[in-house]
Amino acid sequence: MTTTAASHLEPWPSLPLEAWAETYATLHMWTQIAGKVRLAQSPWWNHSWHVTLYVTARGLTTSPIPYGLRTFQIDFDFLAHRLVLQSSDGGTGGFALEPQPVATFYKRLLEEMEKLGLHVDIYGRPNEIVDPIRFDQDETHRAYDPEYANLFWRILVQADRIFKEFRARFIGKCSPVHFFWGGPDLAVTRFSGRRAPEHPGGIPNLPDWITRDAYSHEVSSCGFWPGGGPIPYAAFYSYAYPEPSGFSAAPVKPDAAFYNTDLHEFLLPYDAVRQAGSPDGTLLDFLQSTYEAAANLAQWDRGSLEYNAPASSRGGR
């Protein structure tokens, strides 16, 4: 049985980073290109919510992007392994997702868009990575293993489902569940409603003003990240900005969760969720306990921000 076939039977499949690192790096660049098309054509939303992708029943989508009186969207289909382009006037285009350099993917996407009368210029250098290569010059990242791309998407499907259940518990300002291609990570962010101190910035190849807009207000944010660098495995994460005193030492669930002092966030290895008796319950425990640690220590007005918040938490008391 192939990995893809097995994934249909296993909702939480194994995804060791070393097994698909090259495909991951290539997909990262491909999703940045699609996301930058959305960025170039969309009005600015606070916290950069206008640039993200979203999980679908087949892969990832930009969602509809405005173009004059028309709209169009770009979809990654990880079942048929195709890049699909659709416009509101009935135009369609696309090509196979297969091993190809980022420069080729970039050229093919722009050509398909031109065929539909979609003339879009994007900033041609990747964001949030060290030593970026311009998309039109990147012949380095060219791997695409369809089985691992499919497994990655299937994990996103599960994370998206649970994050949406977690999001439904909150009635204050909250982001959609969305895929930030800079990280890349699937995330959902809750807001206390209070302004935050100016963020120091410093994210590689990302203007500080964008980071400061993203963190203009106090947040508790969580997500799923495939891993990389000092974290050589997929993990769920949770952090607060600004981080309240005592957050790093707060008791959280499950036992496998821990605070990473380099990233300044709690991490829960994906395998700890995948192998748990109740993956849904384990992940929800992590999301809820880390949020409560942030909200209680920062004295959020939980009574006005949550459904069925405990009375003791109202007004931060």
C-alpha positions in Angstrom: 0.0 0.0 0.0 1.4 3.4 -0.9 1.8 6.2 1.6 -1.1 8.1 0.0 -3.4 5.1 0.1 -2.5 4.4 3.7 -3.3 8.1 4.6 -6.9 7.5 3.6 -7.1 5.0 6.4 -5.1 7.0 9.0 -6.5 10.4 9.9 -3.3 11.4 11.7 -0.5 10.0 9.6 3.2 10.0 10.4 5.2 12.8 8.7 8.9 12.7 9.7 10.5 15.9 8.7 13.6 14.3 7.3 11.5 12.1 4.9 10.0 15.1 3.0 12.3 18.0 3.8 13.0 18.8 0.2 9.4 18.6 -0.9 8.5 20.8 2.1 11.1 23.4 1.1 9.7 23.5 -2.4 6.1 23.7 -1.4 7.0 26.5 1.0 8.1 28.6 -2.0 5.2 27.6 -4.2 2.7 28.7 -1.5 4.6 31.9 -1.1 4.1 32.7 -4.8 0.4 32.0 -4.7 0.0 34.0 -1.4 1.9 37.0 -2.9 -0.6 37.0 -5.8 -3.4 37.4 -3.3 -1.3 40.0 -1.4 -0.8 42.1 -4.6 -4.5 42.2 -5.5 -6.1 42.5 -2.1 -7.0 45.5 0.1 -4.9 45.5 3.3 -6.5 43.8 6.3 -5.2 44.3 9.8 -2.7 41.6 10.9 -2.0 40.6 7.3 -5.2 38.5 7.2 -5.5 39.3 3.5 -2.5 37.2 2.4 -3.3 33.8 3.8 -4.3 30.5 2.3 -7.1 28.2 3.6 -7.5 24.4 3.9 -10.0 22.9 1.5 -11.4 19.4 0.9 -8.6 18.9 -1.7 -5.7 21.1 -0.6 -5.1 24.8 -0.1 -6.8 27.8 -1.7 -6.2 31.5 -1.9 -10.0 32.0 -1.8 -11.4 34.5 -4.3 -9.0 37.3 -5.2 -10.4 40.6 -6.6 -9.4 41.6 -10.1 -11.3 44.6 -11.4 -14.9 43.4 -11.8 -13.8 39.8 -11.7 -12.5 37.5 -9.1 -10.1 34.5 -9.4 -8.6 32.0 -7.2 -5.5 29.7 -7.1 -5.9 26.2 -5.6 -3.4 23.5 -4.7 -5.1 20.2 -5.3 -3.2 17.5 -3.3 -5.4 14.7 -4.4 -5.1 15.2 -8.2 -1.7 17.0 -7.7 -2.6 20.0 -9.8 -2.3 23.8 -9.5 -5.8 25.0 -10.5 -6.6 28.5 -11.6 -10.3 29.7 -11.9 -11.9 33.0 -12.7 -15.4 34.3 -12.2 -16.0 34.7 -15.9 -15.5 30.9 -16.5 -11.9 30.9 -17.3 -9.8 28.0 -16.1 -6.1 27.0 -16.2 -3.5 25.1 -14.3 -0.7 22.5 -14.5 0.5 19.4 -12.8 2.2 19.6 -9.4 5.3 17.6 -10.1 9.0 17.9 -9.5 10.0 21.3 -11.0 12.2 24.2 -9.9 10.5 27.1 -8.2 11.5 29.3 -11.2 9.6 27.0 -13.5 6.5 27.0 -11.2 6.6 30.8 -11.0 6.9 31.1 -14.8 4.1 28.6 -15.4 1.7 30.2 -13.0 2.2 33.7 -14.4 1.7 32.4 -17.9 -1.5 30.6 -17.0 -2.8 33.8 -15.4 -1.9 35.8 -18.5 -4.0 33.4 -20.6 -7.0 34.5 -18.5 -6.2 38.1 -18.7 -4.8 38.3 -15.2 -1.8 40.6 -15.2 -0.4 40.6 -11.7 3.1 41.7 -10.5 4.4 40.3 -7.2 7.4 41.0 -5.0 9.7 38.3 -6.3 11.7 37.4 -3.2 10.6 35.1 -0.4 9.8 36.4 3.0 10.7 35.1 6.5 13.6 32.9 5.5 17.3 33.5 5.7 19.2 33.8 2.4 16.2 33.9 0.1 16.5 33.1 -3.6 14.4 35.1 -6.0 11.5 33.0 -7.4 12.6 33.6 -11.0 16.1 32.4 -10.2 15.4 29.5 -7.8 16.6 26.3 -9.5 17.5 24.8 -6.1 14.1 23.9 -4.7 12.6 21.5 -7.2 11.4 18.4 -5.3 7.8 17.3 -5.1 6.8 13.9 -3.7 3.0 13.6 -4.1 2.6 11.1 -1.3 4.2 13.4 1.3 2.4 16.5 0.0 -0.8 14.6 0.4 0.1 13.5 4.0 1.0 17.1 4.9 -2.4 18.3 3.6 -4.2 15.5 5.6 -2.6 16.7 8.8 -3.7 20.3 7.9 -7.3 18.9 7.5 -7.3 17.5 11.0 -5.6 20.6 12.5 -8.0 22.9 10.7 -11.0 20.9 12.1 -9.8 21.1 15.7 -8.7 24.7 15.5 -12.2 25.7 14.3 -13.7 23.9 17.2 -11.4 25.7 19.6 -12.1 29.0 17.8 -15.9 28.5 18.3 -15.4 28.9 22.1 -14.3 32.5 21.8 -16.7 35.5 21.1 -14.1 38.2 21.1 -12.0 39.3 18.1 -10.4 36.2 16.6 -8.7 35.4 13.4 -9.9 32.8 10.9 -8.1 29.5 10.9 -5.6 30.3 8.1 -2.3 29.2 6.6 0.5 31.7 6.8 2.9 30.9 4.0 5.7 32.9 5.6 6.2 30.3 8.4 4.7 28.3 7.0 2.0 27.4 9.6 -1.7 27.0 10.1 -2.8 29.4 12.9 -5.7 30.9 14.8 -5.3 34.0 17.0 -7.4 35.3 19.9 -7.3 39.0 20.9 -7.9 40.5 24.4 -9.0 43.8 22.8 -6.1 45.7 24.4 -3.3 47.4 22.6 0.1 45.8 22.8 3.6 47.3 23.2 5.4 47.9 19.9 6.9 44.6 18.7 10.6 44.7 18.3 10.4 43.1 14.8 13.5 41.3 13.5 11.9 38.5 11.5 14.2 37.7 8.6 13.2 39.4 5.3 10.0 40.8 6.7 9.6 44.6 7.2 9.3 45.4 10.9 6.2 47.5 10.2 4.3 44.4 9.1 5.3 42.5 12.2 4.2 45.5 14.3 0.8 45.6 12.5 0.4 41.9 13.2 1.1 42.3 16.9 -0.6 45.7 17.4 -2.9 44.2 20.0 -2.5 41.7 22.8 -2.9 38.1 21.5 -2.9 34.4 22.4 -2.0 32.5 19.2 -1.7 28.8 18.4 -1.0 26.7 15.4 0.6 23.8 13.6 4.1 24.0 12.1 5.8 21.2 10.1 9.1 22.0 11.9 12.6 23.1 10.9 15.8 24.5 12.3 16.0 23.8 16.0 12.8 21.9 16.0 13.4 18.9 13.7 9.8 17.6 13.9 6.2 18.8 13.3 4.6 20.4 16.3 1.7 22.4 17.6 2.5 25.6 19.3 1.0 28.3 21.5 2.4 31.7 22.5 1.3 35.0 23.9 2.3 38.5 22.9 3.2 40.3 25.1 4.2 37.3 27.1 2.8 37.7 30.7 5.1 37.1 33.7 5.0 33.5 34.7 3.8 32.2 31.4 6.8 29.9 30.7 6.3 28.2 34.0 2.5 27.8 33.8 1.2 24.2 34.1 -0.3 23.1 30.7 -1.6 19.9 29.2 -0.7 17.3 28.2 2.5 16.1 29.8 4.3 16.0 26.5 3.9 19.8 26.1 6.8 22.0 27.1 8.0 25.6 26.9 10.8 26.3 24.4 13.0 29.2 25.6 14.4 29.9 22.1 11.0 30.3 20.5 9.3 31.7 23.6 6.3 29.4 23.1 4.8 26.2 24.2 5.3 23.2 21.9 3.5 19.9 21.6 5.1 17.4 19.3 2.7 16.3 16.5 3.6 12.7 17.3 2.3 13.1 20.8 -1.1 14.0 19.4 -1.0 11.4 16.6 -0.2 8.6 19.0 -2.6 9.7 21.8 -5.7 7.6 22.6 -7.8 10.7 21.8 -5.9 13.0 19.4 -8.8 15.5 19.3 -9.0 15.7 23.1 -5.2 15.9 23.5 -4.9 18.8 21.1 -7.9 20.6 22.6 -6.4 20.3 26.0 -3.2 21.8 24.8 -4.9 24.7 23.1 -7.2 25.4 26.0 -4.6 25.1 28.8 -2.1 27.3 27.1 -4.7 29.9 26.2 -5.9 29.9 29.9 -2.4 30.4 31.1 -1.9 33.4 28.9 -5.4 34.9 29.5 -5.3 34.4 33.3 -1.8 35.7 33.8 -2.5 38.7 31.6 -5.9 39.3 33.3 -8.0 39.1 30.2 -11.7 39.8 30.7 -12.6 36.2 29.9 -16.2 36.6 31.0 -16.9 38.9 28.1 -14.7 37.1 25.6 -15.7 33.4 25.9 -18.7 31.3 25.8 -19.4 29.9 29.3 -16.3 31.4 30.8 -15.8 30.5 34.5 -17.3 33.1 36.8 -14.0 33.4 38.7 -12.3 34.6 35.5 -14.6 37.5 34.9 -12.8 40.8 34.7 -9.5 39.0 35.3 -10.4 38.4 38.9 
